[in-house]
Amino acid sequence: MAVYDRCHLPTVTSQWKALKSELSEFIEDTSLVEAWDVLHSAGRLFWKVTGIPLQLLAFPTVHKHGERYALHGCIRSQRNCGGKCCIISQKQM
């Protein structure tokens, strides 16, 4: 996520939009996976406002994002990726 965040600087506004998006997805597909995603987004918004990394409590989503980034350079699902991801090599981290 740190690599992704360097590419896509998180702001309070972007985190609020992400939370609203995840809430919409949860309403459409009420599932445990979507609940973890909502918790993760809420935690990232809380982190952006307070500096406390509460999003780490949503480990299933953190793990899922890490796997996606390692596989195709984006934490978003292929369905939701806007194609604006930058891939940074491990050497630049």
Short mmCIF file of the C-alpha atoms (twelve columns), coordinates in Angstrom:
data_MODEL
# 
_entry.id   MODEL 
# 
loop_
_atom_site.group_PDB 
_atom_site.id 
_atom_site.type_symbol 
_atom_site.label_atom_id 
_atom_site.label_alt_id 
_atom_site.label_comp_id 
_atom_site.label_asym_id 
_atom_site.label_seq_id 
_atom_site.Cartn_x 
_atom_site.Cartn_y 
_atom_site.Cartn_z 
_atom_site.pdbx_PDB_model_num 
ATOM 1  C CA . MET A 1  0.000   0.000   0.000   1 
ATOM 2  C CA . ALA A 2  2.877   2.378   0.715   1 
ATOM 3  C CA . VAL A 3  4.124   1.968   -2.868  1 
ATOM 4  C CA . TYR A 4  0.609   2.470   -4.229  1 
ATOM 5  C CA . ASP A 5  0.124   5.535   -2.001  1 
ATOM 6  C CA . ARG A 6  3.288   7.120   -3.404  1 
ATOM 7  C CA . CYS A 7  1.727   6.794   -6.844  1 
ATOM 8  C CA . HIS A 8  -1.767  7.861   -5.782  1 
ATOM 9  C CA . LEU A 9  -1.380  10.284  -2.901  1 
ATOM 10 C CA . PRO A 10 -4.224  9.659   -0.458  1 
ATOM 11 C CA . THR A 11 -6.204  12.706  0.628   1 
ATOM 12 C CA . VAL A 12 -9.140  13.033  2.978   1 
ATOM 13 C CA . THR A 13 -11.322 13.595  -0.093  1 
ATOM 14 C CA . SER A 14 -10.006 10.526  -1.935  1 
ATOM 15 C CA . GLN A 15 -10.424 8.364   1.149   1 
ATOM 16 C CA . TRP A 16 -13.968 9.662   1.684   1 
ATOM 17 C CA . LYS A 17 -14.811 8.815   -1.959  1 
ATOM 18 C CA . ALA A 18 -13.304 5.351   -1.522  1 
ATOM 19 C CA . LEU A 19 -15.389 4.760   1.605   1 
ATOM 20 C CA . LYS A 20 -18.583 5.847   -0.166  1 
ATOM 21 C CA . SER A 21 -17.745 3.559   -3.075  1 
ATOM 22 C CA . GLU A 22 -17.145 0.598   -0.764  1 
ATOM 23 C CA . LEU A 23 -20.391 1.286   1.081   1 
ATOM 24 C CA . SER A 24 -22.254 1.227   -2.242  1 
ATOM 25 C CA . GLU A 25 -20.617 -2.081  -3.148  1 
ATOM 26 C CA . PHE A 26 -21.531 -3.476  0.282   1 
ATOM 27 C CA . ILE A 27 -25.176 -2.453  -0.191  1 
ATOM 28 C CA . GLU A 28 -25.233 -4.157  -3.603  1 
ATOM 29 C CA . ASP A 29 -23.445 -7.296  -2.370  1 
ATOM 30 C CA . THR A 30 -23.775 -7.711  1.374   1 
ATOM 31 C CA . SER A 31 -20.956 -10.122 2.177   1 
ATOM 32 C CA . LEU A 32 -18.096 -10.565 4.587   1 
ATOM 33 C CA . VAL A 33 -15.586 -9.679  1.858   1 
ATOM 34 C CA . GLU A 34 -17.342 -6.361  1.211   1 
ATOM 35 C CA . ALA A 35 -17.622 -5.713  4.964   1 
ATOM 36 C CA . TRP A 36 -13.830 -6.063  5.271   1 
ATOM 37 C CA . ASP A 37 -13.435 -3.633  2.367   1 
ATOM 38 C CA . VAL A 38 -15.687 -1.089  4.110   1 
ATOM 39 C CA . LEU A 39 -13.724 -1.477  7.351   1 
ATOM 40 C CA . HIS A 40 -10.463 -1.026  5.449   1 
ATOM 41 C CA . SER A 41 -11.702 2.130   3.693   1 
ATOM 42 C CA . ALA A 42 -13.031 3.579   6.945   1 
ATOM 43 C CA . GLY A 43 -9.687  2.784   8.576   1 
ATOM 44 C CA . ARG A 44 -7.774  4.551   5.791   1 
ATOM 45 C CA . LEU A 45 -9.953  7.629   6.185   1 
ATOM 46 C CA . PHE A 46 -9.357  7.509   9.961   1 
ATOM 47 C CA . TRP A 47 -5.599  7.100   9.303   1 
ATOM 48 C CA . LYS A 48 -5.554  10.107  6.967   1 
ATOM 49 C CA . VAL A 49 -7.288  12.281  9.571   1 
ATOM 50 C CA . THR A 50 -5.490  11.044  12.715  1 
ATOM 51 C CA . GLY A 51 -2.293  9.314   11.587  1 
ATOM 52 C CA . ILE A 52 -3.381  6.091   13.332  1 
ATOM 53 C CA . PRO A 53 -3.231  3.141   10.872  1 
ATOM 54 C CA . LEU A 54 -6.592  1.643   11.799  1 
ATOM 55 C CA . GLN A 55 -6.942  0.129   8.307   1 
ATOM 56 C CA . LEU A 56 -4.492  -2.595  9.304   1 
ATOM 57 C CA . LEU A 57 -7.264  -4.194  11.361  1 
ATOM 58 C CA . ALA A 58 -8.906  -5.213  8.096   1 
ATOM 59 C CA . PHE A 59 -6.132  -7.706  7.351   1 
ATOM 60 C CA . PRO A 60 -8.061  -9.718  4.726   1 
ATOM 61 C CA . THR A 61 -8.370  -6.603  2.546   1 
ATOM 62 C CA . VAL A 62 -4.786  -5.497  3.241   1 
ATOM 63 C CA . HIS A 63 -3.599  -8.959  2.157   1 
ATOM 64 C CA . LYS A 64 -5.851  -8.952  -0.941  1 
ATOM 65 C CA . HIS A 65 -4.531  -5.541  -2.012  1 
ATOM 66 C CA . GLY A 66 -0.939  -6.649  -1.505  1 
ATOM 67 C CA . GLU A 67 -1.474  -9.714  -3.696  1 
ATOM 68 C CA . ARG A 68 -3.152  -7.677  -6.427  1 
ATOM 69 C CA . TYR A 69 -0.360  -5.114  -6.424  1 
ATOM 70 C CA . ALA A 70 2.295   -7.816  -6.626  1 
ATOM 71 C CA . LEU A 71 0.493   -9.499  -9.537  1 
ATOM 72 C CA . HIS A 72 -0.496  -6.571  -11.721 1 
ATOM 73 C CA . GLY A 73 0.705   -3.335  -10.148 1 
ATOM 74 C CA . CYS A 74 -2.666  -2.138  -8.867  1 
ATOM 75 C CA . ILE A 75 -4.544  -2.745  -5.628  1 
ATOM 76 C CA . ARG A 76 -7.879  -2.398  -7.413  1 
ATOM 77 C CA . SER A 77 -9.691  -5.325  -8.964  1 
ATOM 78 C CA . GLN A 78 -9.324  -5.543  -12.720 1 
ATOM 79 C CA . ARG A 79 -12.991 -4.533  -12.916 1 
ATOM 80 C CA . ASN A 80 -12.319 -1.292  -10.993 1 
ATOM 81 C CA . CYS A 81 -8.797  -0.400  -12.138 1 
ATOM 82 C CA . GLY A 82 -8.814  2.813   -14.137 1 
ATOM 83 C CA . GLY A 83 -5.524  1.969   -15.853 1 
ATOM 84 C CA . LYS A 84 -3.698  4.865   -14.175 1 
ATOM 85 C CA . CYS A 85 -1.475  2.743   -11.951 1 
ATOM 86 C CA . CYS A 86 2.256   3.201   -11.990 1 
ATOM 87 C CA . ILE A 87 4.417   0.186   -11.305 1 
ATOM 88 C CA . ILE A 88 7.442   0.949   -9.163  1 
ATOM 89 C CA . SER A 89 10.198  -1.617  -9.006  1 
ATOM 90 C CA . GLN A 90 11.329  -2.999  -5.684  1 
ATOM 91 C CA . LYS A 91 14.653  -1.133  -6.127  1 
ATOM 92 C CA . GLN A 92 12.861  2.229   -6.044  1 
ATOM 93 C CA . MET A 93 11.000  1.426   -2.824  1 
# 
